[in-house]
Amino acid sequence: MLTPGIKGHAALRVTTENTALAMGSGELPVLATPAVAALIERACWQSVAAELELDQGTVGTALTLAHTAPTPVGMVVHCDCELTAVEDRRLHFTARVYDDVTEIAAATHERYIVDNERFTRKANSKLTAQS
Protein backbone atom coordinates (compact mmCIF):
# COMPACT_ATOMS: atom_id res chain seq x y z
CA MET A 1 0.00 0.00 0.00
CA LEU A 2 1.26 3.42 -0.91
CA THR A 3 1.63 5.68 2.09
CA PRO A 4 3.66 8.85 2.61
CA GLY A 5 7.12 8.22 3.95
CA ILE A 6 8.30 5.71 1.35
CA LYS A 7 11.91 6.57 0.51
CA GLY A 8 14.02 5.85 -2.55
CA HIS A 9 17.55 6.26 -3.82
CA ALA A 10 19.31 6.27 -7.19
CA ALA A 11 22.81 7.20 -8.28
CA LEU A 12 24.76 7.85 -11.45
CA ARG A 13 28.32 8.58 -12.46
CA VAL A 14 28.88 11.74 -14.48
CA THR A 15 30.27 10.73 -17.87
CA THR A 16 30.87 12.64 -21.08
CA GLU A 17 27.52 11.26 -22.33
CA ASN A 18 25.42 12.93 -19.62
CA THR A 19 27.08 16.36 -19.68
CA ALA A 20 25.31 19.52 -20.77
CA LEU A 21 27.61 19.66 -23.79
CA ALA A 22 26.67 16.14 -24.95
CA MET A 23 22.95 16.42 -24.18
CA GLY A 24 22.55 19.79 -25.87
CA SER A 25 21.39 21.65 -22.77
CA GLY A 26 24.50 23.82 -22.54
CA GLU A 27 28.10 24.19 -23.60
CA LEU A 28 30.01 22.93 -20.59
CA PRO A 29 31.34 19.47 -19.66
CA VAL A 30 29.36 19.21 -16.40
CA LEU A 31 26.32 17.14 -15.39
CA ALA A 32 23.34 18.20 -17.50
CA THR A 33 20.10 19.33 -15.91
CA PRO A 34 18.12 16.81 -18.04
CA ALA A 35 20.28 14.04 -16.56
CA VAL A 36 19.49 15.31 -13.05
CA ALA A 37 15.78 15.29 -13.93
CA ALA A 38 15.99 11.70 -15.19
CA LEU A 39 17.82 10.61 -12.02
CA ILE A 40 15.09 12.15 -9.86
CA GLU A 41 12.34 10.46 -11.87
CA ARG A 42 14.14 7.11 -11.63
CA ALA A 43 14.54 7.35 -7.85
CA CYS A 44 10.87 8.26 -7.45
CA TRP A 45 9.30 5.61 -9.70
CA GLN A 46 11.55 2.87 -8.39
CA SER A 47 10.73 3.78 -4.78
CA VAL A 48 7.05 2.90 -5.20
CA ALA A 49 7.16 0.24 -7.94
CA ALA A 50 7.06 -2.72 -5.55
CA GLU A 51 3.88 -1.38 -3.91
CA LEU A 52 1.85 -1.27 -7.15
CA GLU A 53 -0.34 -3.96 -8.71
CA LEU A 54 1.42 -6.09 -11.36
CA ASP A 55 -0.31 -4.29 -14.25
CA GLN A 56 0.35 -0.79 -12.89
CA GLY A 57 3.15 1.72 -13.28
CA THR A 58 3.66 5.42 -12.74
CA VAL A 59 4.24 8.26 -15.15
CA GLY A 60 5.80 11.61 -14.38
CA THR A 61 3.52 14.61 -14.85
CA ALA A 62 5.32 17.50 -13.16
CA LEU A 63 8.83 18.33 -11.99
CA THR A 64 9.96 21.52 -10.29
CA LEU A 65 13.75 21.41 -10.21
CA ALA A 66 16.45 23.74 -8.91
CA HIS A 67 19.85 22.58 -10.21
CA THR A 68 22.13 24.83 -8.17
CA ALA A 69 25.68 23.49 -8.39
CA PRO A 70 27.86 21.91 -11.11
CA THR A 71 29.30 18.40 -10.97
CA PRO A 72 32.31 17.44 -13.14
CA VAL A 73 32.84 14.28 -15.16
CA GLY A 74 33.96 11.38 -12.96
CA MET A 75 31.97 12.18 -9.83
CA VAL A 76 29.00 10.13 -8.65
CA VAL A 77 25.74 11.89 -7.81
CA HIS A 78 23.05 10.48 -5.52
CA CYS A 79 19.34 11.21 -5.31
CA ASP A 80 17.28 10.61 -2.19
CA CYS A 81 13.52 10.93 -2.56
CA GLU A 82 10.49 10.62 -0.33
CA LEU A 83 6.82 10.11 -1.12
CA THR A 84 5.16 13.02 0.71
CA ALA A 85 1.50 12.70 -0.28
CA VAL A 86 -0.88 10.26 -1.96
CA GLU A 87 -4.09 11.67 -3.47
CA ASP A 88 -5.97 8.83 -5.16
CA ARG A 89 -3.70 8.06 -8.17
CA ARG A 90 -1.53 11.19 -7.77
CA LEU A 91 1.78 10.83 -5.94
CA HIS A 92 3.87 13.74 -4.63
CA PHE A 93 7.60 13.45 -3.95
CA THR A 94 10.45 15.59 -2.71
CA ALA A 95 13.99 14.88 -3.86
CA ARG A 96 17.52 15.95 -2.98
CA VAL A 97 20.53 15.37 -5.25
CA TYR A 98 24.10 15.61 -4.03
CA ASP A 99 27.66 14.77 -4.98
CA ASP A 100 30.58 14.07 -2.64
CA VAL A 101 30.98 17.76 -1.87
CA THR A 102 27.58 19.45 -1.79
CA GLU A 103 23.89 19.35 -2.57
CA ILE A 104 23.52 20.07 -6.28
CA ALA A 105 19.72 20.01 -6.77
CA ALA A 106 16.37 19.87 -5.02
CA ALA A 107 12.99 19.11 -6.52
CA THR A 108 9.35 18.32 -6.11
CA HIS A 109 7.93 15.71 -8.44
CA GLU A 110 4.45 14.44 -9.25
CA ARG A 111 3.60 11.05 -10.72
CA TYR A 112 0.33 9.31 -11.56
CA ILE A 113 -0.47 5.63 -11.18
CA VAL A 114 -1.57 4.18 -14.52
CA ASP A 115 -2.68 0.87 -15.97
CA ASN A 116 0.38 0.08 -18.13
CA GLU A 117 -1.46 -1.65 -20.99
CA ARG A 118 -4.21 0.97 -21.23
CA PHE A 119 -1.73 3.84 -21.08
CA THR A 120 0.45 2.30 -23.82
CA ARG A 121 -2.61 1.60 -25.98
CA LYS A 122 -3.71 5.24 -25.61
CA ALA A 123 -0.24 6.48 -26.60
CA ASN A 124 -0.07 4.13 -29.58
CA SER A 125 -3.51 5.21 -30.79
CA LYS A 126 -1.87 8.47 -31.86
CA LEU A 127 -0.01 6.55 -34.56
CA THR A 128 -3.25 5.62 -36.35
CA ALA A 129 -4.75 9.08 -35.80
CA GLN A 130 -2.00 10.69 -37.89
CA SER A 131 -3.55 9.80 -41.25
C-alpha positions in Angstrom: 0.0 0.0 0.0 1.3 3.4 -0.9 1.6 5.7 2.1 3.7 8.8 2.6 7.1 8.2 3.9 8.3 5.7 1.3 11.9 6.6 0.5 14.0 5.8 -2.6 17.5 6.3 -3.8 19.3 6.3 -7.2 22.8 7.2 -8.3 24.8 7.9 -11.5 28.3 8.6 -12.5 28.9 11.7 -14.5 30.3 10.7 -17.9 30.9 12.6 -21.1 27.5 11.3 -22.3 25.4 12.9 -19.6 27.1 16.4 -19.7 25.3 19.5 -20.8 27.6 19.7 -23.8 26.7 16.1 -25.0 23.0 16.4 -24.2 22.6 19.8 -25.9 21.4 21.6 -22.8 24.5 23.8 -22.5 28.1 24.2 -23.6 30.0 22.9 -20.6 31.3 19.5 -19.7 29.4 19.2 -16.4 26.3 17.1 -15.4 23.3 18.2 -17.5 20.1 19.3 -15.9 18.1 16.8 -18.0 20.3 14.0 -16.6 19.5 15.3 -13.1 15.8 15.3 -13.9 16.0 11.7 -15.2 17.8 10.6 -12.0 15.1 12.1 -9.9 12.3 10.5 -11.9 14.1 7.1 -11.6 14.5 7.4 -7.8 10.9 8.3 -7.4 9.3 5.6 -9.7 11.5 2.9 -8.4 10.7 3.8 -4.8 7.0 2.9 -5.2 7.2 0.2 -7.9 7.1 -2.7 -5.5 3.9 -1.4 -3.9 1.9 -1.3 -7.2 -0.3 -4.0 -8.7 1.4 -6.1 -11.4 -0.3 -4.3 -14.3 0.4 -0.8 -12.9 3.1 1.7 -13.3 3.7 5.4 -12.7 4.2 8.3 -15.2 5.8 11.6 -14.4 3.5 14.6 -14.9 5.3 17.5 -13.2 8.8 18.3 -12.0 10.0 21.5 -10.3 13.8 21.4 -10.2 16.4 23.7 -8.9 19.9 22.6 -10.2 22.1 24.8 -8.2 25.7 23.5 -8.4 27.9 21.9 -11.1 29.3 18.4 -11.0 32.3 17.4 -13.1 32.8 14.3 -15.2 34.0 11.4 -13.0 32.0 12.2 -9.8 29.0 10.1 -8.6 25.7 11.9 -7.8 23.0 10.5 -5.5 19.3 11.2 -5.3 17.3 10.6 -2.2 13.5 10.9 -2.6 10.5 10.6 -0.3 6.8 10.1 -1.1 5.2 13.0 0.7 1.5 12.7 -0.3 -0.9 10.3 -2.0 -4.1 11.7 -3.5 -6.0 8.8 -5.2 -3.7 8.1 -8.2 -1.5 11.2 -7.8 1.8 10.8 -5.9 3.9 13.7 -4.6 7.6 13.4 -3.9 10.5 15.6 -2.7 14.0 14.9 -3.9 17.5 16.0 -3.0 20.5 15.4 -5.3 24.1 15.6 -4.0 27.7 14.8 -5.0 30.6 14.1 -2.6 31.0 17.8 -1.9 27.6 19.5 -1.8 23.9 19.3 -2.6 23.5 20.1 -6.3 19.7 20.0 -6.8 16.4 19.9 -5.0 13.0 19.1 -6.5 9.4 18.3 -6.1 7.9 15.7 -8.4 4.5 14.4 -9.3 3.6 11.0 -10.7 0.3 9.3 -11.6 -0.5 5.6 -11.2 -1.6 4.2 -14.5 -2.7 0.9 -16.0 0.4 0.1 -18.1 -1.5 -1.6 -21.0 -4.2 1.0 -21.2 -1.7 3.8 -21.1 0.5 2.3 -23.8 -2.6 1.6 -26.0 -3.7 5.2 -25.6 -0.2 6.5 -26.6 -0.1 4.1 -29.6 -3.5 5.2 -30.8 -1.9 8.5 -31.9 0.0 6.6 -34.6 -3.2 5.6 -36.3 -4.7 9.1 -35.8 -2.0 10.7 -37.9 -3.5 9.8 -41.2 
